[in-house]
Amino acid sequence: MIVDVATFVGAYPFRVLPGATPDALVGQMDRLGIDAAWVGDLGAPWHRDPRAANRNLDVLVAPHAPRLIPIPTVHPGLPAWEEDLQAAADAGAPGVRTYPMQQVVDPAGTAVQGLVQAAAALQLAVVLTVRFEDLRQRHPLDSVPDLPASAVRALARCDAGARLVVTHANRDFIEEVHFGLTPDEFRRVLWDISWVWGPPDDDLATLLGTVGEERFALGTGMPLRIGDGAFAKLDLLEGSEGRLDRLTGGNLRGWLK
């Protein structure tokens, strides 16, 4: 079963995105052979209160259940955020999203650490997004900096049960985090491949050899990125079919157990 951990639907604040509807996303999944996708709301990171966006996300993806799996956004700086986390667990979500840079919360501070710890107690993953677009592409009003690698290290260390799915990270970011953690700590982090270069740089092949292929999962970044890119990188890897099975779903399933 091929699972994509990095997809979105909804309205992006800075430009019109073709393919940002659930129907369009499912169409791309059918074309690429993706069985299920973790889906976030594109506007939720910039909402003062993401609860309305979460309700909208549920409505949008409901016709496509169980293929589209809504991953709600939790803002740890708001009162009663614990209720939002519990609601996600009660709904059967495998995780929640949080965006400390857009939410203007210290990404390594007590609020976000509290969310990671509470999610760990409920056996939920916390999805972190390093960036949405390259700095050169961003609208002038989108002045939010990328999530810092130091914050991911701090969150991985804050609880032995932490589970962090980190998306849209490049090789430099992944190496900065991974090699600053102990083996117990780096096993708490799963990376998607959406921003990792393949040939001719071969960053993905290098990371699979140094960080370990069990630390990676399929992420396309659709509709912000073209889904074919992730599959092209996988197609160009040398290795057995079993390796591709692990990268496109097996690692995620094993890590969530």
N, C-alpha and C positions, 0 to 999 in steps of 0.2 A: 504494500500500500504506500503510494507516494504522497507525502504530506509537505506542504509549503508553509513555513512558519512566519512568512513576512509578506502579507498582502493587505490591501486597503480598499475601502469603498467610501463614497461620499464626496463632499465638496472640499477641495483644497483651497486654502485662503488666498493663494498668490497667483494662481493661473488655472485656466480650464484644463482638465485632464481627460482626454478621451479614454474610454474604457474604465471609468471609475464607478460604474454601476455593477450590482451583483450579477445581472445577466451577462454583461460583457466579461466580467471576471470568470464566471463559469464557462463561458465560451472559450476563453484562453486556456483554462484548465483542461477542457476537453481536447483542445488541439495539442496540448503539450503532454497529455496523459497524467495529469495530477488528479489524485483521487479526492483529497481534502485540503483545506487551507485554513490557517488561523487568520482571522480578518479583524482589522481595526478600523475605526472611523477616522478619516483623514483630517477632519476638522477638530476632533476632540483635544489634541495637544494644546490648541490655542484658546479653548473655551475656559472662561473663568471657573465654571463648574461643569465638568464633563458628563454629569448624570443624564442630561437631556440627550446628549450625543449617544450615550450608551443605549438609551431606550430606542432611539432612531436606528441604531445599528441592529438591534434585535429585530425590529420590524423589517428592515431591508433584507436581512439574510434568511429570515424564517422560511420563505418559500423554497430555499435551496438547502435546507437542513437534510441530512447531517453533513453535507459536503462543505458548506461554509460554516465555520465554527467561530462565533463571535468572541473576541477577546476584549472585554470592557476596559475602560481607562479608569484608574483610581488616582485621585489627587491627594497625596498624603498631607498637604497643607490645609485641607478643608476640615471643618468639624465633622465628626461621625463618619470619616472615611472607612472605618472598620466595618460599618454596615454595608458599604459598597463591596468590600472584599468578601464578606460573608455571603452577600447576594450572588456574587460570581461563583463561589463554591457551591452554593445551593442549586445554581442553574447547571452545574456540571462542567463549567469552563475549566480547561486545563491550566489556565493562567490569567493574569491581568497585565495590562500595560500601564506604565507610568513614564512621564516625560519631564523630569525635574528641570531641565534647561528651559523648556517652554513654560512650565508652571512656576518658574522663578522660586524654586526650592533648592537648597544646598544639596547637590547630587550625592554627596558623601555624608550628609548630616543625619541627625537623629530621626528626622521625619521619614526620610526614605529608608533608612536602616530599619525603622520600626515597621514599615510596610513589608520589607523583605522578610523580617522575622515573623510577622503575623502570617504572611503568605506561606512561609515554610511550615508553620504549625498546621496549616490547612492543606499542606502538600500541593500548593499551587506554585507554578512558575511565575516569575516576574519578567516581562518582556521590556527590554531597554533598546531604544533606537539611537544610534550614535549621531546620525544626521538624516535628513530627508533628501537634500540636494547638495551637490558640490557648491562650494562657496562662490564659484564663478557663475553659477546659474541662478543664484538666489535673487529674489526681489529686494530692492533697497530697504524695504520695511522689515524684511526677515533678517534681523540682526542677531538672532540667537546663536551663540557659539555651539560647536559640537560638544557632545558629552565627553568629559575628560576620562582618559584611561585610569587615572588614579581613583576616580569614583567607583569604577567597576571593581577594582581591586579591593577597595574598602567594603563594598557591599558583599563581595564574595567571602570576606573574612568575618562578617558580622554575625553569622549564624551557621552552625554545622549542617543545618538542613536546607540552606539557601539553594534556590534553583534559579539561575539567571539565563535567559535566552537573550543574547546580544546580537542585534541585527545591524546591517549597514556599516560594518567595521571593515577597514582595509588591513592589509598585512601588518603594517607598522603598528597599528593600534592593537591588534591581536597579540603580537609579540610583546609589546610593552606590558600588557596585562598578564599574559600567560607566564612569562618568565620572571614575573615579580610575585608569583604565588607559589605556595607549597603544593605538592601533589594532591593532598586532600582538598585544598582550596580550589585548584583549577578544575577539579572534577565537578565543581558546582556550576560551571559556566559552559554553555553550549552556544556555538557561534553559527550564524548563517553564512552563506557563501555569496550573497548578492553583490557585495562590494569588493570581493577578492578577485584580483586579476588572474586569468588563465594564461595560456601561451599568447605571445612569445615570452612574457615575463615569468610565467609558471609559478606565480605566487601561491596558487592553490596547491599545486603538487608539493611545493616546498613546505607549506604549513602542515599538510597531511603527514609529511615525514617527520617534522620537528615537534609540532604541537600534538599530533596524533589524530588519525582520521576519526576516532570515536568522539572527538570534541566538536564535530561539525554536522550540520543539518542543511537540508535544502531550504533556501529562501530566495525568492525571485525579486521581491520589492515591487511587484505589479500593483497599480499601474504607473508608479513613478519610474520604474525601469522596465525594460523589455524582457519578458520572461524567458525568451529563447537564449539569452546570454548565460543564464545559470546552467541550462542544459548543454550548451555548447562547451562550457568549461568541463562539465562532467564527461561528455563524449570524448574529449581530447585527453582525458586521464588514461594512463596505462594501468591496467588492473582487471580483476575478475568481475563478473556480473555481481557476485556477492558483495564486493566493495561498493558498487553503485547502490545496491539494495540498502546497505547500511547508511550511506550518505543521504538517501532520499526518503528515509523513514525509520529504518532499523535503529539507528543511534538515538533518535528522539524517543521511540517507544521504550527502549531499554533504560534510558536516562530518567524517564518519568515514573518508572516503577517504584 
